[in-house]
Each structure stands twice: as structure tokens, then as C-alpha cells.
């Protein structure tokens, strides 16, 4: 009876406990939903939705190692008539976009740091701008050398021989009509007055390539701008030391007659001869000396792809050449992982006033001045190879020559070898 009573009591206890648990069941907490990152394919590869928003973000960039070589008249600290330096650059691009009732809202920021031979590592803003529909405001390459379709950024080599290539603060608006677009823009010319530089541009882009016509009104350009552009970069031809300048220009803001006007146009033809090829022709004419008609001339290794050239110093580390007109052509051809490109350009400088310092036969230094016009030409060639996906190499050689009437010529060979990992 004792065992039977114990079993019955245990069964009753189990039923009671079971009933109590059934009446007061334990509810396990459900895991909170996780907002996983979603791919955004509206704007192409590499975009993801920022969690909790309808904004698409892309992060890209590269790490680059490069060996630069510049020949005579560059010289090194050992007294040799050449320079060799290494350069390392890191770049990050942040591109945020979303659709609004007024069009695509975009913010783009590019940060990069570059050192030459292990120095100068400061991070700089290379570009930062916002867009809403056709409206753009911010800091980037001047509208003269950038824009719809990338047609205006020079020829097809890495040293692309583009004139007036520097960064400015700007506001512009683009009206798009299918493959045709028209842009009007204002750019800060760093004079401090309220009047900006004015740009206008027509571009047509299609499957075959594209064409463009661009005009710029440079509100103020004068002797002080020339001095800023040249800085301390002078050069030697024969036994004569030249300090270039454009002379007879008014000092900064002395009067209102120091403006300038220039035109530029070009055409790009893709796959015209064979597949994976491009032919590009580009030229400009400047009615007056202007910073938008400046191109790199004699250079040092430190000036290759310099950070943030600006309207006051468009060719940092180089001897700038002010071209009245120039025309050039480039051709690029791909062969799978291998690519080659060549480019050439010819033009004439404005009449340029030189302050000269010549050592006479008796040893005395004789000062003087001379006004001369120069012929300029440049040739560039490169070979690139994709070692693996997103890891590329590029070797490029450039030759530049400028020959001033009555002064003689100066020329230079330069080049680089580059390895770049993109992401």
C-alpha cells in the first residue's frame, strides 16, 4: 500500500506541475529582425543600401606604388642630370546616391594621400561635391577639363596632355537631352571679387564615342597670376638663364581689362578600326593668355600627378607653358590583359617676355629681356598589363620639347613604372 500510495502521489504531483506549466507557459523571446546590407543595382556595380535608408553607398579606391624618372634638365642631390624617386598614393572614393522627386541626390568625396620618397603624407580632399539632378556644387576638376562622359580630360595616355587641368570650387547645371547635354558653370577664380570665371559646354555621347565644344571666360588673368604659376621654376638654355613671364600685363585687379576667352573641342571614336580601341582628337585656341591654356612643360619627379593643382598654380613643380593654341591626338588599343596607348600634341606659345641673365666672356653677368614665341610638342607612349583582376601595372615614357625663337630649345624625357591595386 505504501508503494502504491507513493506512485499515485507522484503521478498526481506530475499532473499538477504539468498543469501549472501549461497554465503559465514560458515564452522564448524572438530574435529581433536584422536589417542585412542589400545590394543596390540602380547605379551600377559596388553600391549597397545603407541599412535603414534608401541611400546607396559605394566605397572604392586604390593603393599605388610608382617609380618616377625625370631626365635633364632635372638634377638630383648627387649632382647628376636626372632624378629618380618613388611615390606611394592611397585613394578612397565615397559615393552616396538616392532618388528624390527632384532627381538623383548625390554626394561624392575623394580623399587621398601621396608621398614622394617617403615624405609628404598629408591627407587631402582631391574632390568633394554634391549633385541634385543636373545641379552640381563643390570642389573638383575645372569644368574645362572634366564633365559629361569624361570626354574633356585630355588624350588617352596617363600623362594626357590636357590644357588647363586643375581643381576649383564651382557651381554648374547640366541640361540633358538623351545623348546631348548642355552645361553652364561658374568657378571661383581666387581673386576675391564677386565676378567668377564662366564656362559653357555642349557634349554629345553615343555608343560610337562622343564630341564636345567648350568655352571659358577667364575674368582676371595678369602678371601676378603668371608669377604664381611659374613660382621659382626657371630654366637654362645654353648659357642663358631664363625667368619666364608674360610681361606688360597689369598687376592684380589694377584695372578690368585683363580678362581672357578660350575655346576647346574634341571628338572620341570607339572601335573605329578594331574592337577595344579608341581614337581621340582634341584642340584649343586661346584669344588671350589664360590659366586655362597652361600645360606642364619641364618637370621634376615630384610634380608627376601632383596633388590638387589649383588656379593659382596649375602645374606645381613643373615649368608651365602658356599655349595660344594646341592640337593633339591619342590612340588606345586593348588586347585582353594587355593595353597600349600613344598620344602626341603640337602647339605654339603666346609671346613671352623673358628676363635674361647671361655671363659675358669677361665673366660679368649681363641682364636683359627678350620677347619670343615658342613651338611646343609632346609625345607619350605607354604599355599596361592586368596582372590579376584589380591589380594592374603601367609603364609610360614622355618627351616634351619647347623651342623659343632666338633663344633655342629645351627638351626632356620622363617616365614612370606603376603598380596599382584597385578595389
N, C-alpha and C positions, 0 to 999 in steps of 0.2 A: 504493500500500500504506500509506503514511503517513496519508493522509486516511481510508482505510478503518479503520485501527487506531485513529485518533483518535475516529471516530464510534462504533466498538464500545466503546472505553473510556468515552466519555461516557455511552452508554446503560447500561453496567454500573454506572457511578457513580450515575446517577439511580435505577436499581433498588435499589441498596444504600441510598441515602438514604431512598427511599420505604419500603423495608422497615424501616429503623431508626425512621422516624417512626410506621409502623404498629405497631411493637413498643412504642414509647414515646410514645403519643399525648398531646397537650396537652389537659387537661380544663379548660374555662372554668367559673369559679365562678358558680353560680346566684345570682341576686339574692335576698336574704332577703325572706321574706313581709312585707308591710306590713299592719299592723292598721288599716285605714281606719276613720274615725269612722262609726258606724252610727246610723241614726235609731231612736229609741225611741218607739214609739207607744202604750205602755202607759198613760201618764199624760197624754195629750193632746199638743197641738202644742208644738214648741220644745224637746223633750227629745232628747238624744243619749247614747249609751253612752260612758262614759269608757273610752278604749282599755285593753284588758286586764282589764276588770272587768265586772260585771253591774250597776253603778250608773249610773243615768240622771241627767243633769245638764241643767238649764235655766238660762240666763242672760238676764235681761230687765231692763227699767228704762225711764227716760225722762230727757230734758233739758227743762226748763221755764223759760219766761220769763213773768213776771206783773207787771202794774201794779196796785197796791193803792190804794184811796181810802177814807179814813175821814172822816166829817163830824163836826160839833160834837157832843160836847164835846172831841174830839181837836183838837189845835192843832199848828202847825209852828213851826220856829225863827224864822220871819219874823213871828210873831205872828198869823197867820191862823187862823181856827177850822176848819181842816181839815188833813189830811195826805195827801200823795201820795208813794209810794215804789215803787221797782222791786224785784222779788225774783227771784232765779235759784236753781233747785234742780237737782241731779243725783242720780239714784237708781239703784242696782244691786241686783237681786234674784238670789240664788244659791239654787237649789232642787235638792237631791240626793235621789234616792229609789231604793230597790231592794226586792225582795220577799224576805222571810225566812219561816221556819216559824212565826214569831210575828206575822206581818202585815207591812205596809209599814213600812220603816225610812226615815225622812225627816229631813233637816236643812235648815232654811231660815234664811238670813241676809239682812237688808236693810240696806245701807249708803247713807247719803245725806248731802249737804252742802247747806246753804241759806245764801244771803247776802241781806241786805236793804240796798239802796243800796250794794252793793259791799263790805260788811263781813260778819263772822261766817261764815267759810268752813270751820269745823272739820267734819271728817267724823265722823258719829255712827252708832251702831248703833240703827237705828229698830226692828228686830225681830231676834231670834235665838233659835230654839227647835229642839228635836228631838222627833220622834214615833216611837213604835213601836206599831203597831196603834192602839188607842184612847187610849194614854198620851201626854200632851204635857207637856214641861218646858222652861221658858225664859222669855224676855222678849218681850212683845208687848202689844197692846191688852188691857185687862182683860176677863175673860170676860163681864162685864156688858154690854160694847158690841161684842163680836165672837164668832163661833162658827160653828156649822154653817149652811151656806147663806148666810152674810152677812146674815141677817135682822135682827140686833140692832144694826146700826150706824147707826141714825137714819133720817131721811126721805130723799127721793130727789134732793135738791139737793146741790151740793158742800158748802155750809155746811148740814150735815144735821141740825142742831138736836138732836143726841143728848145725853142727860144722862150724866154720869159717864164721859166719854171721855178716857182717859189710859192710860199703859203701866205694867205691873207685872211683877215676877218671879212666876212661877206654876207650879203643878203641877195638872193635871186629867186626868180619864179620862172618855171618851165611850163609852157603850154604844149601838150602832146596831142597829136592827131594821127594815131596809128604809128606808122614808121617815121613820120615827120614831127619835129619838135622845134619850138622857138623859145629862146631863153633871154631874159633881160636881167642884168645884175648890177649891184653896186658894191664896191670894195673899198675898205679903209686904206688910204694911201699913206698913212703915218705922218701927214703934215700937221695934224692937229686942228685944221679948219673943218668947216662943216661940209665942204664940197668933196665928194668921193670920186674915185675912178668909175667909169661907166662901161659896161660890156653888153654886147648884143650878139646872138648866135643863132644860126639855122643849122639843123642837123637832120640828115635822113639816114636811117638804118634799115637794112633788109638782110635777107639770107645771103645775098651776094657780097655784102660788105656795107659800106656807107660812105657819105660825103658830108662835108661841113664847110661853112663860111662864118668867120668870126671877126668882130670889130671891137676895138677898145679905144676909149678916150682917156688918156692919162692927164689928170687935172694939173699936176705940178711935177715937172722934171727939170733939173737945173744942175749947176756945177756942184753944189753940195751933195746932191744925190750921186753924181759921178764919183766924188771923193769917197762917199760911203761905200759905194760898190767896189772901188778899187782897193780901199783900205791902204795897207802898206805893201801890196803886191805889185812890185815893179819888175822890170826885166831888162836883160842885157842882150844887145845885138852887136856883134863885133866888139869894138872897144867903146861903144856908146851906151850909157846908162839912161834908160828912158823912164820918165814918170808920166804915164798917160793921163789925159784929161780931155774934155770936150771944149774947154775954153770959151770965152766970150758969152757964157751963159750967166743970167742974173743970179745973185745969191738967193737963198731960200726965201720965198714969199716977198721978194723985193718989189715985184710987180706981177700982173696977172697974165703976162704974155709968154709964159714958159710951159704951155700945155703941149700935148702931142697926140697924134692919132695914128693907128696902125691897123692893118688888115691881115688876116691869115686864112688859108683854106687848105683842104686836103681831101684825098679820096683813098679808100681802102677796098681792095678787091680780094675776096677769099676764093680759094680753089679755082683760080682763073686758069692756071696751066695744068696743075695736077692736084690730086687730093691732098688735104692737110697742108695747104700753102696759103700765103698771104703776100700781096704786093701793096705797098703804101707809098703815096706821093704827097708831099707837104711843102708849103712855102709861105713866106710872109713878105710884106712891104711896110716899112715904117716911114711916114711922111716927115717925122721929126725924131731926134734921139729920144728914146724912152726905155725904161727898165723892162718893158715887155718885149724888147728886141735884143736882150742880152743873152749870151750863151757862154758856157765855160770855154776858156782858152787854155793857156799854160797852167798846169796844176801841180799839186803835190799829192802824196799818197793820202794825207789827212783829209783831202777835200772830196775823195770818192764817195758819192752818195752821202753827202754831209747832212746832218740833222737840220730840219726846219730852216732852209734858206728863206729869206724874207725880202720884202720890197725894198728895204734899205741896204741889203747885202745879198743879192740874188745868187752869187757864186762864191760862197765863203771858202777861202783857201785857194781860190783859183784867180787867174788873171781874166777878168771878164772882157768880152769882145762885143761892142755895140754894132750890130749889123743893120744897115739900111734895108737890105733885102737878102734873102737866102732861099734856096730851094734844095730839096733832097728827096731821096727815095730809099726804101728799105724792102728787103725780101726775106721771108722766113719760110722754112720748109721742115716738116716733121717726117721722120722715118721710124715710126714706132717709138721706142725709148730714146732715140737719138734725134736731136734737133739742131739745125744750123740757121744762122741769120747773118745778113750783111746789110750795111747802110752806108750811104755817102751823102755829103752835103757841100754845097758851094754857095758863097755869098760875098758881099762887099760891105766894108765898114763905112760908117759916117766919116766925114773929115774930122780928124782927131788931132788936137794940139798936144804936142809933146814938149815937156820941159827937159832939156838935154844937159848932160854933164859929161864932157869929153876931156880926156887927158891929152894935152898937146904934146908935140915932140920934145919941147923943153921941160916937160914934167908938170906944167901948170894945169889946173882944172879950169876949163872954159865952160861957162853956162850959156844957154841959148834956148830957142824954141823953134819948133817946126810943125807945120800943119800938113798932114798926109792922109791919104785914103789907102786902105789895105784890102787885099784879096785874101779870103779865108776859105779853107776847105778842110774837111774831116772825113776819115774812113774808119769804119768799125766792123769787126767780124767776131763771131763767137760760135762755140760748139757746146751744146748742153747734153747731158745724159741722165736719165732717170735710173739711179742705181737700184732702188726699190720703190714701191709706191710711197709717196710722200717724202722721199729722200733723193735730192737732186744735186747735180754738180754742173758748174758752168765755168768755162774759160773764155775770156774775152780780151781782145787787143784793139787799141785805138791809136790812130795817128791824126794829129792836128797840125796845121800849118797856117801862119798868117804872114803876109808879105806886104809891108808898107812901102809906098813909093818913096824913093830917096833915102830910105833907112835900111833896107834889107829885110830878110825874113828870119823868123824864128819858128822852130817846129819841135814836136815832142812825140815820143812813143810811150804809151802807158798801157796798163792792163791789170787783170786780176784773175785769181782762181778761187772759186767759191764752192762751199758745200752747205746745203740748206735742208733742214728737217722741218717740214710743214705739218700743221695739224689743224 
